[in-house]
């Protein structure tokens, strides 16, 4: 068990006013699991008043944004939470991956142009826009390259994404976004075919650092839609160098290197940024010209779909200090079934549309 202050309390919290019930329940279960792993007390919700004599470890459902939000929770650095902190709201979403179009009509407060320039070699070609006028100008100019993918910067799991191949499709797609979507940012990038998405990340909890590479899985939900179905991870004790020290396929090594470069840029270019949980989706596929492409799609500095697998690996490393590598998986399926004895259920119940959802995670043999 991790040695930690015995008066620390682990608490799940949601900056969102009304999170989806399955998300809120999943977040609480992950927080409960983190408390067990660290040997800490768990509170099933924030206290009415914070006790100045107690120390809190927060598990927020979203990246913390701004000093006031961090101050209210008493979060001062990565040791105080499982997640991350940014100064500006747009830094928590997909929009920071790409630069703005020249002479943009709207530039968000605190826009770090140097970050987009820094990560350009390790992301797909694209731009970001924060108003419909800029989105139209940008996407119109990019269409001769091939189909473009439009991605609302704050949406999860591919929600709201559209692929357009001509001006008519672009006009229809842009009409489907509201003012809030544009203010949060719209990422516009080359659409790829034959895509495989890699997960690259790190988590650090009470002195234990783990790094991983893995692949996302997809499942069909009760309505026949293809959605996120879990992550299969290869996890090592230590940093990205330890991960890169393994015998890896060339495309896997490239994905890890790109995720690491993006991570370093965030630490160096985003003022006051910190995170104890860092996850990067890296897409590899074929562009409209038939060329192989690889690049970071987005970052996640909060609990996410792979967090169950991360905690399963963390628990294994804590239980066996000599353990250096492990395979861990998270699952999201849409039917109930008997689970292996070592599986940890994160959520079992209805999703936001009333359909059955089961989330669980477990360590598997190497």
C-alpha positions in Angstrom: 0.0 0.0 0.0 1.2 3.5 -0.7 2.3 5.4 2.3 0.4 8.7 2.5 -0.8 11.2 5.0 -3.4 9.4 7.0 -5.6 12.5 7.2 -5.9 12.9 3.4 -9.4 12.4 2.0 -10.2 11.4 -1.6 -13.2 13.1 -3.1 -14.8 13.0 -6.5 -16.1 16.3 -7.9 -17.7 17.6 -11.1 -17.2 21.2 -12.3 -20.2 20.5 -14.5 -23.6 21.6 -13.1 -25.4 18.4 -14.2 -23.0 15.6 -15.3 -24.6 12.5 -16.9 -25.5 10.1 -14.1 -23.2 7.3 -15.5 -20.3 9.8 -15.6 -20.9 10.9 -12.0 -21.2 7.4 -10.7 -18.1 6.2 -12.7 -16.1 9.2 -11.3 -17.1 8.4 -7.7 -16.1 4.7 -8.2 -12.7 5.7 -9.6 -12.2 8.0 -6.6 -13.2 5.2 -4.2 -10.6 2.9 -6.0 -7.9 5.6 -5.7 -8.6 5.9 -2.0 -8.3 2.1 -1.5 -5.0 2.0 -3.5 -3.5 4.8 -1.4 -4.9 3.7 1.9 -6.9 6.9 2.3 -10.3 7.9 3.4 -13.0 8.3 0.8 -15.8 10.9 0.9 -18.9 10.3 -1.3 -19.1 14.0 -2.3 -17.5 17.3 -1.3 -18.0 18.5 2.3 -20.3 21.4 3.0 -17.3 23.2 4.5 -13.6 22.2 4.1 -11.8 21.4 7.3 -8.5 23.4 7.3 -6.9 20.6 9.3 -7.7 18.0 6.6 -5.9 17.5 3.3 -8.0 16.7 0.2 -7.2 14.7 -2.9 -9.6 15.5 -5.7 -10.8 13.5 -8.6 -12.5 16.0 -10.9 -14.5 14.8 -13.9 -13.1 17.7 -15.9 -9.8 19.5 -16.3 -9.7 22.3 -13.7 -9.8 25.7 -15.3 -8.6 29.0 -13.8 -7.1 29.9 -10.5 -10.4 30.5 -8.7 -11.6 27.0 -9.4 -8.3 25.5 -8.1 -8.4 27.8 -5.1 -11.9 26.7 -4.1 -10.7 23.1 -3.9 -7.3 23.9 -2.4 -5.5 22.4 -5.4 -2.0 23.8 -5.7 -0.3 21.2 -7.8 -0.4 17.6 -9.3 -0.2 16.0 -5.9 -3.6 17.4 -5.0 -5.7 15.7 -7.7 -6.0 13.0 -10.3 -6.3 15.1 -13.4 -5.0 18.4 -14.5 -5.2 22.2 -14.5 -5.1 24.9 -17.2 -5.4 28.7 -17.1 -8.0 29.0 -19.9 -11.0 26.9 -20.8 -9.9 26.4 -24.5 -6.7 24.8 -23.3 -8.6 21.8 -22.0 -10.1 21.0 -25.4 -9.0 20.0 -28.9 -8.7 23.6 -30.2 -5.1 24.0 -28.9 -3.9 21.3 -31.2 -3.9 23.5 -34.2 -3.1 27.2 -35.1 -5.7 29.8 -35.9 -6.2 30.9 -39.4 -4.3 34.1 -40.4 -6.1 37.3 -39.4 -8.7 35.4 -37.4 -11.8 37.4 -36.5 -11.8 35.9 -33.0 -8.8 35.0 -30.9 -9.6 33.6 -27.4 -8.1 35.2 -24.3 -4.8 33.6 -23.4 -4.3 31.9 -26.8 -0.8 30.4 -26.8 0.2 30.6 -30.4 3.6 29.2 -29.6 2.1 25.9 -28.4 0.4 25.2 -31.8 3.7 26.0 -33.6 5.6 23.7 -31.2 3.3 20.7 -31.7 2.8 21.1 -35.5 5.3 18.3 -36.4 3.5 15.8 -34.2 -0.2 16.5 -35.0 -2.3 16.2 -38.1 -2.5 19.2 -40.5 -5.3 21.5 -39.4 -6.6 24.8 -37.9 -8.9 25.9 -35.2 -11.6 28.5 -35.2 -13.7 30.2 -32.5 -16.5 31.7 -34.7 -18.5 30.6 -37.7 -16.8 33.2 -39.9 -13.3 31.9 -39.2 -14.5 28.3 -39.5 -16.0 28.9 -43.0 -12.8 30.7 -44.2 -10.6 28.0 -42.8 -12.5 24.9 -44.0 -13.2 26.4 -47.4 -9.4 27.0 -47.9 -8.6 23.5 -46.8 -11.2 21.6 -48.9 -8.9 21.4 -52.0 -6.6 19.2 -49.9 -9.4 16.6 -49.4 -12.3 15.9 -47.0 -12.1 17.8 -43.7 -13.1 16.6 -40.3 -14.9 19.2 -38.1 -14.5 18.5 -34.3 -16.2 20.5 -31.5 -13.3 21.1 -29.1 -15.2 20.4 -26.0 -17.1 17.3 -27.1 -16.1 13.7 -26.0 -16.2 10.4 -27.8 -16.5 11.8 -31.3 -19.8 13.5 -30.6 -20.7 16.3 -33.0 -17.9 15.5 -35.5 -18.7 15.8 -39.2 -16.7 15.1 -42.3 -17.3 17.5 -45.3 -16.0 17.1 -48.9 -17.5 20.2 -50.6 -18.9 23.7 -49.9 -22.5 22.5 -49.6 -21.6 19.9 -47.0 -19.6 22.5 -45.2 -22.4 25.0 -45.1 -24.8 22.3 -43.7 -22.3 21.1 -41.1 -21.5 24.6 -39.8 -25.2 25.3 -39.5 -25.4 22.4 -37.1 -23.2 24.1 -34.5 -24.5 26.7 -32.0 -22.7 29.7 -30.6 -21.5 27.8 -27.5 -19.8 25.2 -29.9 -18.0 28.0 -31.7 -16.9 29.8 -28.5 -15.5 26.5 -27.2 -13.6 26.1 -30.5 -13.9 24.0 -33.6 -10.9 21.9 -34.8 -10.7 21.5 -38.6 -8.2 18.9 -39.9 -7.6 16.5 -42.7 -9.8 13.4 -42.5 -8.0 10.1 -42.6 -9.0 6.7 -43.8 -8.0 3.3 -42.4 -7.5 4.9 -39.0 -6.1 3.2 -35.9 -6.1 5.2 -32.7 -3.3 4.8 -30.2 -3.6 5.8 -26.5 -0.4 7.2 -25.0 -0.2 8.5 -21.4 1.1 8.8 -17.9 -0.4 8.8 -14.4 1.4 9.7 -11.2 -0.1 9.0 -7.8 1.7 9.3 -4.5 5.1 8.8 -6.0 4.3 6.0 -8.3 4.7 7.0 -12.0 3.4 4.8 -14.8 3.5 5.2 -18.5 1.6 3.3 -21.2 0.7 2.7 -24.8 -2.4 1.0 -26.0 -5.3 0.8 -28.4 -8.9 1.9 -28.2 -11.7 -0.6 -28.9 -15.1 0.1 -30.3 -18.4 -1.6 -29.5 -22.0 -1.1 -30.8 -24.4 0.3 -28.3 -28.0 -0.8 -27.8 -29.0 1.5 -30.7 -26.4 0.0 -33.1 -24.1 3.0 -33.0 -20.3 2.4 -33.0 -18.9 4.0 -29.8 -15.9 3.8 -27.5 -15.7 0.3 -26.0 -12.5 0.4 -23.9 -8.7 0.5 -24.0 -6.1 -2.2 -23.9 -2.9 -0.9 -22.4 0.7 -2.0 -21.9 1.8 -0.2 -18.8 5.3 0.2 -17.3 6.6 1.6 -14.1 8.5 4.8 -14.8 8.4 7.5 -17.5 8.2 7.4 -21.3 11.9 6.4 -21.6 11.1 3.2 -19.8 8.2 2.6 -22.2 10.4 3.3 -25.2 13.0 0.9 -23.8 10.7 -2.0 -24.7 10.8 -3.9 -28.0 8.1 -2.0 -29.9 6.7 -1.9 -33.4 7.8 1.1 -35.4 4.3 2.6 -35.5 3.9 2.2 -31.8 7.2 3.8 -31.1 6.2 6.7 -33.3 2.9 7.2 -31.5 4.7 7.3 -28.1 7.3 9.7 -29.3 4.5 12.0 -30.7 2.6 11.8 -27.4 5.7 12.6 -25.4 6.5 15.6 -27.6 3.0 17.0 -27.2 3.2 16.5 -23.4 6.5 18.3 -23.2 5.2 21.2 -25.2 2.2 21.5 -22.9 4.5 21.7 -19.8 6.7 24.3 -21.5 4.3 26.5 -23.4 1.0 26.6 -21.3 1.4 28.9 -18.3 0.9 27.3 -14.9 -0.3 24.0 -16.5 0.1 20.8 -14.4 -1.4 17.4 -14.5 -1.0 14.0 -12.7 -3.1 12.2 -15.4 -2.0 12.8 -19.0 -3.5 11.0 -22.0 -3.1 11.6 -25.7 -5.0 10.0 -28.6 -2.7 9.5 -31.6 -4.3 8.7 -35.0 -2.5 6.8 -37.8 -4.1 6.5 -41.2 -4.1 7.4 -44.8 -4.9 11.0 -46.1 -6.7 11.9 -49.3 -3.5 11.7 -51.3 -2.8 8.2 -50.2 0.0 9.2 -47.8 0.5 7.6 -44.4 -0.1 10.1 -41.6 0.3 10.0 -37.8 -0.4 12.7 -35.3 -1.9 13.6 -31.9 -5.6 14.2 -32.1 -6.3 15.5 -28.6 -5.2 15.6 -25.0 -7.0 14.5 -21.8 -5.9 15.9 -18.5 -8.8 14.4 -16.5 -10.3 11.0 -15.8 -11.2 9.3 -19.0 -12.1 6.0 -20.6 -8.7 4.5 -19.9 -8.6 5.5 -16.3 -9.9 2.2 -15.1 -7.1 0.4 -16.8 -4.6 2.9 -15.3 -5.8 2.3 -11.8 -5.8 -1.5 -12.3 -2.1 -1.2 -13.3 -1.4 1.2 -10.4 -2.9 -1.3 -8.0 -0.7 -4.1 -9.4 2.5 -1.9 -9.1 1.6 -1.0 -5.5 1.0 -4.6 -4.5 4.3 -5.8 -6.1 7.1 -3.2 -5.9 9.3 -5.5 -8.1 6.7 -5.5 -10.9 7.9 -3.4 -13.9 5.3 -4.0 -16.6 1.7 -5.2 -16.9 -1.2 -5.3 -19.3 -4.4 -3.6 -18.1 -7.7 -3.1 -19.9 -10.9 -1.1 -19.4 -14.2 -2.2 -21.0 -17.5 -0.5 -21.8 -20.1 -3.0 -23.0 -23.8 -2.8 -23.5 -25.0 -6.1 -22.1 -24.7 -7.6 -18.6 -22.5 -10.7 -18.1 -20.5 -12.5 -15.5 -17.0 -11.0 -15.1 -13.6 -12.5 -14.1 -12.9 -12.6 -10.4 -10.2 -9.9 -10.8 -12.4 -7.4 -12.7 -13.4 -4.2 -10.9 -16.8 -2.9 -11.8 -16.8 0.9 -12.4 -20.4 1.3 -13.4 -23.4 -1.0 -14.0 -26.7 0.6 -14.9 -28.5 2.8 -17.4 -26.7 5.3 -19.6 -28.0 8.8 -20.3 -30.5 7.4 -22.8 -31.8 4.7 -20.6 -29.8 1.8 -22.3 -27.8 -0.7 -20.2 -24.1 0.1 -19.8 -21.4 -1.9 -18.0 -17.9 -0.4 -17.3 -15.1 -2.5 -15.7 -11.4 -2.8 -15.7 -8.8 -5.5 -14.9 -5.1 -6.5 -15.1 -4.3 -9.2 -17.7 -1.3 -11.5 -18.2 1.6 -10.1 -20.3 
